[in-house]
Amino acid sequence: MSTETSPSNRSRSKKISGGRVACIVYLPKEEVKEIDKEVDETDTSRSSVIARIYYQGKKQTSTNEDPNP
């Protein structure tokens, strides 16, 4: 079987403990246009781009928390 006609394999998300839960996110049209632009440029899925943005924000939020509230 030739690999020339086979689709390229996309990397899968790493396994996380506790599993995953489906989630629907409603975004403004302009944000979706920006996400779609990145999807086209990077050949990734919308969900991958949204997850990356989410985790970047989550990481930034956790580093900005005041250690002495």
Buried (B, 14 or more C-beta within 10 A) or exposed (E): EEEEEEEEEEEEEEEEEEEEEEEEEEEEEEEBEBBEEBBEEEEBEBEBBBBEBEEEEEEEEEEEEEEEE
